[in-house]
Amino acid sequence: MDRQDRIARLVDHATNPRYRGALENADVAMPGGGPECGGSVVVYLKGDGDGRIADLSFTGAGDTISMGAASIIMQKVHDDNLSMAEVLDLDYGTFVEELGSEVVGSRTRNATLGLSTLKSAIRRYLRERRPDTR
């Protein structure tokens, strides 16, 4: 994919986001980011109780990079049927490369907002469902 294709993909996802909207009955609603850093999102996560993601969505506001990248990561998780462990293993640098580091430029924080908030949501989900071993 060349630079223009990567830009077009980000713009498409920012203007026509996939998996956008509050998820009813979510196990976790994790906020991330803030207006001062290019955007803010809330990731909604529903687990299946067996380490898999039953459903996933996001809401938010921000620039083209933060909103487009959040939509792209949501679609990737759905399309690739990624487990929670697989999402936690995703590398930020690799994700930025997939988006196009030349497109993202110095705004890697914006580009990884959705992914980092998703990882935080998964960690919270796993922490809250861990049996109490005291």
ZAFI-475134 format. One record per residue: residue number from 1; residue in three letters; x, y, z of N, C-alpha, C in turn. Coordinates in pm, whole numbers, m for minus. Each point is the difference from the previous one (the first is absolute). Layout:
 num residu     nX     nY     nZ    caX    caY    caZ     cX     cY     cZ
 NUM    ala      X      Y      Z      X      Y      Z      X      Y      Z
...
END
This chain:
 num residu     nX     nY     nZ    caX    caY    caZ     cX     cY     cZ
   1    met     85   m117      0    m85    117      0     90    125      0
   2    asp    m23     92    m92     83    120     m5    m56    108     94
   3    arg     72    109      9    m35    108     94   m142     51    m23
   4    gln    m37     23   m125   m134     51    m30   m108   m100     42
   5    asp     25   m128    m21    m96   m104     41    m15     m2    153
   6    arg    111     17     70     m4      0    147    m78    121     52
   7    ile     23    115    m63    m74    120     39   m149    m20    m27
   8    ala    m32    m52   m118   m141    m24    m36    m66    m97     98
   9    arg     73   m102     42    m54    m97     96    m30     67    133
  10    leu     93     80     51    m22     72    127   m119     94    m10
  11    val     m8     75   m108   m112     93    m19   m132    m75     m9
  12    asp     m1   m110    m74   m122    m80    m11    m46    m50    137
  13    his     92    m52     79    m35    m51    133    m41    114     94
  14    ala     60    117    m15    m35    114     86   m139     53    m34
  15    thr    m34      1   m128   m131     54    m41   m110   m104      0
  16    asn     36   m127    m12    m96   m112      3     50   m106     97
  17    pro      5     33    129     61    m93     96    m75   m132     11
  18    arg     78   m104     16    m56   m134     22     m7    m24    150
  19    tyr   m105    m71     42    m18    m39    140     m3    120     93
  20    arg    m64    107    m46    m12    121     80   m136      1     69
  21    gly      0     40    124   m122     12     78     17    m71    133
  22    ala    m77     44     97      4    m63    132    m58   m141    m10
  23    leu     66    m94     63    m42   m139     m1    m83    m28    125
  24    glu   m126    m33    m21    m85    m32    113     51   m128     67
  25    asn    m11     m4    131     42   m115     79    149    m30    m10
  26    ala     80    102    m25    145    m20     m4     50    m36    139
  27    asp     99    m86      7     63    m34    127     91    113     47
  28    val     59     71    m96     92    109     30    m27    115    m95
  29    ala     m1    122     55     m1    123    m81    124     78     46
  30    met    104     m4    m83    130     56     37     27    130    m74
  31    pro      9    113     74     36    125    m67    151      9    m22
  32    gly     38     73   m104    142     20    m28     23    129    m73
  33    gly    120     54     15     38    121    m70    m60    124     62
  34    gly      0    106    m77    m56    126     43     13    101   m112
  35    pro    m80    106      5      2     98   m108    138     62    m23
  36    glu     80     11    104    132     61    m12     99    m87    m77
  37    cys    m32   m128    m20     94    m88    m70    m58    m53   m132
  38    gly    m91     73    m59    m47    m37   m132   m128    m79     m4
  39    gly    m51    m41    113   m125    m72     m1    m27    m72    130
  40    ser   m123    m40     16    m38    m81    115    m97   m106    m50
  41    val     10   m118     59    m87   m111    m37    m51    m69    126
  42    val   m107    m74    m17    m45    m96     99    m13   m132    m76
  43    val     69   m101     48     m8   m133    m61    m96    m83     84
  44    tyr    m95    m62    m67    m99    m88     63     36   m143    m34
  45    leu     12    m84    103     46   m137    m19    m95    m96     69
  46    lys    m37   m104    m73    m79   m109     56     81   m127    m21
  47    gly     35    m66    110     75   m124     m9    m92   m120     m1
  48    asp     54   m113    m42    m80   m122     m1     29    m88    122
  49    gly     87     47     88     34    m77    120    107   m104    m24
  50    asp     46    m13   m124     98   m102    m34    120     58    m74
  51    gly     29    129     26    116     63    m62    m24     54   m140
  52    arg   m124     m4    m45    m34     49   m133    m85    126     14
  53    ile     m4     76   m106    m78    123     m3   m134    m30    m67
  54    ala   m107     14     77   m134    m25    m54    m47    117    m85
  55    asp     30    122     44    m36    119    m77     87    116     44
  56    leu      5    100    m87     93    110     19    m48    119    m80
  57    ser      9    120     60    m31    122    m73     71    117     66
  58    phe    m17    120    m58     61    118     58    m84    123    m31
  59    thr     17    101     83    m51    134    m27    117     95     19
  60    gly    m11    118    m52    107     96     21     m4    116    m95
  61    ala     94     89     21     15    117    m85    148     31     m8
  62    gly     42     45   m117    140     35    m16     34     23   m145
  63    asp    129      2    m27     46     26   m135    m13   m125    m87
  64    thr     29     18   m127    m14   m109    m97     85   m121     38
  65    ile    120     24     47     88   m112     34    m54    m78    119
  66    ser    m38     68    108    m45    m72    120   m132    m75    m25
  67    met    m94     63    m69   m129    m65    m23     11   m107   m109
  68    gly     77     28   m105     19   m101   m105     72   m123     52
  69    ala    105     22     78     77   m113     54    m83    m80    101
  70    ala    m84     68     79    m87    m72     94    m96    m91    m76
  71    ser    m57     51   m107    m90    m81    m82     75   m117    m64
  72    ile    121     25    m48     79   m105    m65     32   m113     99
  73    ile     36     34    123     33   m107     96   m125    m78     39
  74    met   m114     68     11   m125    m72     31    m31   m100   m112
  75    gln     13     46   m123    m29    m89   m113     98   m117     m4
  76    lys    128     27     27    100   m107     m1    m34   m107    104
  77    val    m37     41    120    m33    m95    106   m120    m85    m42
  78    his   m103     65    m55   m118    m73    m45     33    m93   m117
  79    asp     63     55   m104     25    m79   m122     95   m117     25
  80    asp    102     21     84     98   m105     27    m40    m87    119
  81    asn   m114     32     62    m51    m76    116    110    m17    106
  82    leu     65    111     33    112     m4     94    m48    m28    141
  83    ser     75    m81     72    m28    m25    141     53    118     81
  84    met    m35      4    126     50    105     87    153     m6      9
  85    ala     53   m120     13    146    m15      8     67     48   m128
  86    glu    m60    m29   m115     58     45   m127      0    152    m11
  87    val   m106     63     48     m5    147     m2    108     57     92
  88    leu     14    m59    119    103     48     93    140    m15    m59
  89    asp     19    m97    m88    129    m23    m64     27     91   m120
  90    leu   m101     73    m47     21     87   m115    104    106     33
  91    asp     89     22    m93    109     95     18    m39    137    m55
  92    tyr     21    104     79    m35    135    m41     77     42   m126
  93    gly    128    m30     m5     81     37   m116    m48    m67   m127
  94    thr    m35   m126     11    m51    m74   m117   m132     59    m46
  95    phe    m86     37     96   m128     60    m36     21    133    m72
  96    val     91     82     51     30    129    m66     54    m24   m140
  97    glu     84   m102    m17     51    m34   m133   m113    m40    m93
  98    glu    m98    m76     52   m115    m39    m81    m81    122    m43
  99    leu    m12     97     90    m71    123    m34     79     84    m99
 100    gly    132     m8     14     91     78    m84     72    104     85
 101    ser    119    m32     41     74     91     88     23    135    m68
 102    glu      8      0   m133     18    126    m72   m128     84      2
 103    val   m113    m64     18   m128     70      9    m22     49    143
 104    val     30    m85     96    m18     33    142     98    108     44
 105    gly    122     m6    m52    101     98     37     30     m2    148
 106    ser     m4    115     62     32     11    143   m121    m25     89
 107    arg   m113    m34    m59   m123    m18     78    m27   m147     33
 108    thr    104    m69     44    m18   m142     33    m95    m18    119
 109    arg     m1     95     91    m93    m10    113   m145      3    m47
 110    asn    m29     84    m98   m133      5    m58    m33   m134    m68
 111    ala     96    m51    m75    m20   m123    m76    m21   m121     89
 112    thr     58      0    118    m10   m117     88   m104     18    112
 113    leu    m73    111     m2   m100     26    105   m102   m113     10
 114    gly    m58    m41   m111   m100   m106      2     57   m132     48
 115    leu    119    m36    m49     64   m125     40     37      2    148
 116    ser     58    109     48     40      3    141   m123     m3     92
 117    thr   m108     66    m41   m122     m2     81    m64   m138     m3
 118    leu      4    m66   m114    m50   m137    m10     80    m93     91
 119    lys    131     13     m1     83    m83     88    m34     27    147
 120    ser    m23    125     35    m38     33    138   m135    m61     35
 121    ala    m93      1    m94   m131    m61     24     13   m150     24
 122    ile     84    m66    m78     21   m144     17     65    m28    135
 123    arg    101     79     36     65    m22    131   m100     18    113
 124    arg    m86    101     m9   m103     20    103    m96   m119      4
 125    tyr    m44    m45   m117    m91   m114     m8     63   m121     69
 126    leu    125    m30    m33     68   m117     57     21     16    150
 127    arg     35    118     44     23     27    142   m131    m14     79
 128    glu   m109     49    m54   m128     m4     71    m62   m139      1
 129    arg     43    m87    m89    m58   m134     m7     92   m106     59
 130    arg    115     42     48     94    m93     62    m57    m45    135
 131    pro      0   m128     28    m50    m47    128     83     57    115
 132    asp    m66     33    107     67     51    119     75   m116     66
 133    thr    132     13     11     81   m110     53     55     30    140
 134    arg    m65     93     69     48     32    135    m32   m107     98
END
